[in-house]
């Protein structure tokens, strides 16, 4: 145990949550040394599992009393090191706060605790005529609190928007232990948009413990298609043309041949293994006009040399197609023992260029890269395959990742669409923003988190005197 966390603090934490809700043995803590970004690892000194907002508040006050850093964690599915305990300290895991407290269909909202798994809310709403629109690919494991922290997206964000578009309000614990409510179930609250500031702040402003989320009415009809292409350029050109035609699909996803083979080997969906790329396209809304949109999309695909366009004939076939997309990352384990997923964004017209550059960068650094991404909004997810036991490979992956994200910026894009900055992309913040922009962000954080004990060394390069040598021990070792 670190000298920063003494026996007295450990005993006081146990008094708050109970002995069975505190972990301090290294063999238990190692489970929490990283999230989905496996390159950077560091164990917390203590992991604690609160069940109520009052317990979270007491834990935070206790950490401040002992001058120990602390940070929240959900399911650990984040992909940028957002819940990495850089300086150790107390990790507050919210997965036992998992109640769906209220579903209010008349006001089209639900009130849920942070540890509620995204898919649980979907299942709870089945048959009501409503759904919760944000659907990250990890929705079977990720939590609503984690989605709020990173402003998660998902395949259907093209039409329905990301998490911030569906959060009406939150209950949160501030860095000093104060419990606050910001926003609420009412639409269009007055005053400053503090909900918008908290969503996507990656746990650096407050610990969100509950959320009021907006519910969306189920569409009257859905049409789901799978278009098969013999070239990635043709597929990406079709994407731009579909959007250019004024059609906004509910989802427009692309998988290249590398990931397609892995998915087919894992799940036997019947995909053509010689295809260079496939597009999963869905339109929804009122039945009137859906067939017309479907037919126009199919025509655009054929105009761009699609080999074939398949149609889901019923709900079972549609679910199977979506399973192929949602399980794609799980299938990567068949290709490599470790992988790193990037999250750059570019204008849709730059997609053909970016895919060519990703291929070139992978070849230059001898890194195998496969692609699965939210093509409709230009959100790329190149997956870099490697073995984390080999430091030399990690170095090549990091250099390739940096070049890919630099190219996204050169195309007028961003280094993240939904995964967040975490610790992985801190160095890119000064490339994306001016010093005055970063100073404004730092001042906002200081207003919420003046001592910088809450999630230190995250998101901003000015993170409380955290040098890059502290934030990136894994990067330093590899490079």
N, C-alpha and C positions, 0 to 999 in steps of 0.2 A: 504494500500500500504506500502511496506517495506521502511524503511528510506533510503535504498540504492538507491531507485528509487524515485527521487523527482519530484515535479510538473514541474520544468524546463525541465527535460529530457522527461517527458511525452509530453509536448507541442512541443518540438523539433522533437520527433518521428512523431507526427501528421503533422508537416510541411513537413516531408519527404514523408509520404505515404498517408496522408489524414486522416481526423477524423474517417471515417468509416472503417479504416484499423488498428485501435489500440483498444485493449480491456484492461480495467483496473479494472472494477467492479468484485468483488469476484464471483458473480453469473455467470459471463462469464468465468472467469479464471479457475473455478473448472473443466470445461470440459477438461482442459489440464494438470490436476494434475498427470496423469500417462499415460502410453501406455498400451499394452496388458499384461504387468506384473503388476497386480493390487495390489500386496502386498505392494509395496513401492509407496507412494503418497506425492506430495508436489506441491503447486500451484506456477507458475511463478508470478512475480510482474506485468509484462506487456506482452501481446501477440501482435505481430505486423505482418502484412501480406504484404510483399513487392511484387511488380509485375515485377521488373527489377533487373538485377545484380547491376546496379548503386545504387538503393535504398538499397540493401543488404550491399553494401560497405559503404554507408553513415551511416546506422544503426550501423554497427560494429565500425566505427570510433567514432561515438557518444558514444557508450558504453565504449570504451576505454577512451575517454575524461572524462567521469563521473566515471570511474573505477568500472563499473558494469559488472558482469558476463553475458554471453549470450550463447545461444545454438540454433541449427537448429532443426526443426521437420518437418516430412512429414505427412503421414496420421495417424501416431500413432499406426500402426499395429505391431510394433516391440514387442518382447516378453521377453526382458531382461532389461527393464528400460533404454534403450539407450537414450531416449529423456526426461528422468526425470529431472526437474529443481532442482537439489539437494539443491543449495543455493539460490533459487529464481532467480531474475534477469530478463532479457529480452529473451523471446522465439520468435525466428524468424521462422514463419510457411511459408513454401514454396509452399503451395498448390495452390496459385493463379498464380504461374509461370508454366503454364500447356500447353504450345504450342509445337506441333510437328513442328519444324522449317524447317526440310528438310528430305526427304526420297530419298536417292541416290542409286538406284538399281544397277547402273553401277559399283559403288565402294562398293556396299554391306554394306552400313552403313546408319544410321539415326542420326540426330542431334536433341536432345529433351531437353526441360527444365526439371528441377528436379521434378516439381509437376505433370508431366504427369503420369497418372495411368498406370501401367504395361499393363493391358488389353486393354487400348485405343490404344497402339501401335500395339498390336496383331490385333485389328479390322481394323486399318488403313492399315495394310499390307495384309489384306485378298484379295485374288485374284491376288496378284503380283507374287506368286511363292516363296516368302520369308517370314520368320518369325523371331521374336526375341525369342531366345531359353529359357532364364531363365524364369521360370513360377512358382513362389511361390504359395502356396495354397491360399494366400490372394491376388492374382493378380487382383481380381476385385476391390480392394481398395488400395493396397500398391502402392507407387510411385517409379519411377525410381531412384530418389535421395535417397530415403530410402533404396532401393535395393543396390545402390552403397555404402552407408554408412556401411551397415552390411554384404556386400558381400553375398547377399541372394542366396539361392539355389532353390529347387523345385523338383518335381518328375522327370523331364527329365535331371537333372544334372549328372546322372549316365553315360550317353553317351556324353552329350554336355558340361558339366562343369558348374561352378557357375558363378556369375556375372562378376568376374574379368576376366574371359576368353572371355568376350563379350564387354568389355569397351575399346575403342581405345584411348580415351582422355576425359578430362573434362575441363570445365571452373569453376573456384573456387574463392572464396573470402578468403584470408588469415586472420589470427587473428588480423592483424593490419589494415584491410580494403583494402589491395592491391588486385586488380583483376588480376588473372593469367590464362593462358591456358597451360595445361600440356598434351602432346601427341596431337592427332588430328586424322583426318580421314585416314591418311596414315598408311599402315601396317608397323610394325617393325620399330618404330622410334629409333633414336640413343640416346645414353646417358643413364643416370641412369633411372631405371624403377620407376619414381615417381607416375605414374598412379597406379601401383601395390601397392605402399605405401598408397595412398589415398583411394583406394577401400578397404573397410573393416575397416577403421580407426575410424568409428562410430562418425564422426563429431568432433574429437579431434584435427585434423590437419588443416582442412579447411572446409568451407561451399561450397559444390558442388552445382552450380547453373544450369549447363548444362552438357550434356554428348554426346559424339559420341559413338554410340553403334553398334556393328557388327551385321549384318543380316545374317541369315542362310537359305540356300535354302531348300524349302520344300522337304521332302523325296518322292521318287517316289511311294512307297507303305508303308502301315502300317498294322500290325496284332496286335489286342488287345485281351487279354484273361483274364478270371477270373477263378482262381483255388480255389476250396473249400476244406478245410482240417478239419479233426476231432481232430487234435492236433496242438498246436502252434509249438512244437518241429519238427513235420514233415514238417510244412511250412518253418521254418527257415533252416532246412537241405536241402530242395529243393532249397532255395535261393543260398546257398553255392555251391551246385552241378551245378546249371545253370551257375554261373560265372566260376566255375572250368572247365566246358566243353568248355570254350573259347567263350561263347556267351555273348555279351555285349548288353543287352536290352536297349532300349531308356529309359525305366522306369521299376522299379520293386518295387511295394509298398505293404505294409502289413497292414491289419486292424484286430484287435482281436475281440473276441465276444462282449466285452463290447461296443466298439465304433460301431460295426456292428449293434447292436440292436438299438442304438440311430439313426443311419443313416436311417435304415429301417423304424423306426417309423416316422421319419420326412419326408421322401421322397418316400417311397413305391417303392423301386427298385426291389423287388422280391428276396432279399437275403435270404438264409436259416438261420433262427435265431438260429438253434442248432449247427451251425458250430463253431469250436473253432477259426478259422482264415481263412482269404481269402487273396490271392495274386492277385494284379492287375498287369499284365505283358504286356509290349508293345515292339515289335521289329519294326524297320523301316529301310528304305534304298532302294536300288535297288530291283525291283520286283524279279529278279533272286536270288534265295536262301532264300527268306523270308519264303516261305512255309516250306522249310526244317528246318529253325530255329524254326518256330512255332511248327512243329511236334516234334522236338527234345525236346523243352521245355515241351510240353504236356507229352511226354514219361517220362521225369525226374519227373514231378509232380506226375504221376501215380506210378512211382517207389518209391516215398516217400509217398504213401498211400493217394493221393488226392482222395476225394470222386467223384469229377467231375471237368471238365475243360470246361468252356463256352467260346464261341467265338463271338465277335462282328461281326455281319453280314454286317453292313453298317455303314456309318458315324454317323447316328442317334444313333445307339446302342453304338458306341464308345463314343460319347459325353455324353450319359447317364452314362456310367461307370465312366468316368472322373468326371462328376458332383458329383457322389457319393463320390469320394476321395476329391475333392476340397471343398465340403460342409461339410466334416466330422467335422471340428472344430466348425462350426456353429450349428451342431446338439448336441454338448455337453451341450448346455443350457437345454436340456431335462433331463439331468442326474444330474445337480448340478447348484446352483446359481453362483458359482465361480469355476475357475480352473487355474492351473499353469502348463505350458508345459515345460518339460525339453528337452534338445537338445544334449545329449551325443552321442559320436561316438565310435564304437568298431570295431575290425576286424570282418568280416562277420561270421567267424567260431565261434565267441564268442556270436552270437545272441541267440542261445538256452539257454546258461548259463545266459545271461543278462535278458532274459524274465523271467526265473525262479527266479532270484534274485530280480527283480522288484516286482514280486508277493509276495515273502517272505518279502521284505521291507515294502510293502503296508500293509500286514497283521500285521507285528510287530508294526507299528505305527497307525494301525486302519485307514488307508487312502485308499479309493477306487481309483484304478488306471486303466485306459484303455489305449490302445496303438494303435497308427497309425503312421507309419514311412516309411522313405525312406530305405527300406530293402536292396536294391542292393548295397548301399555304406555304410551300417552299421550305418546310422544316425537315432538314436532312438528318438521318441517323446512320452515318457510316459506322460499322462495327469492326473494330480493329482486333484481330485475333492474335493471341500470343500466349506464352507460358510465363506466369508471374514468378516462377522459380528461377528464371533466367534474367539477371539484371541487364544484360546486353540487349535482350529483346525488349525489355521495358523502355530502355533508352530510345530505341528505334520507334516504338509506338508513341512515345511522348513527342519526339521530333516530328513524326508524321501528323499527329493530332494538331500540333501547333501550326503546321503549314496549312492544314485543311481549314482551320478557323481563321487564319490570316487571309486565306483566299475568300472566305465568306465575307469578311470585312471589306476586302478589296472590291467585291461585287455589290457593295452597298447594303450588306445584310447585317446579321447579328451573330454573336457566338453562342446564344442560347435562345431556344424557343419555348422550352417547358421544363428542362432539367434544372435550371438555376445555375448560379455561379459557384456556390459552395467554397471549397478550397481549390478545386481543380482549375478554375478559370480566373482567379484573382488577378493574375498578371495581365489579362486581356482588358480589364476594366479601364486601365489608363490608355488603352488603344481605342476604346469605344467612346470614352467620355473625356471632356476637358477637365483640367484641375479644378475649375470653379464648380463644375457639375459634381465632381466627387466630393468637394468640400460641402456642398449643400446636402448631399446624401449623408455624409458623416455627421453633420450638425443635426439632421433629423434623428439619426440613430442615437446620438448623445442625449437628445431630449428624452427619448424613451429609456435609454440604457446608459446612464452617465458614467457608471463605473466600469462599463464594458466587461462585466462578469458573465453576462448572458451571451452564449454562443460567440466567444471571442475568436478573432482570427478568421472570420468568415466574410465572404461577399465583397468587402471593400479592401483595397490595398492599404488603406489608412487604419486598419483594424487594431487600434489600441496598441501601437508599437510592436505588433507582431511582424517580425521580419519574414521574408520569404524562406529563409533558411529554417525557420521554425514551422512555417505552414507547410512546406514541401520537403520533409525529410526523405520521402520515397523518391521524389524527383531528383534531389541532390545525389542520392546514392546511384541512381540510374545514369545521370548525366555527368 
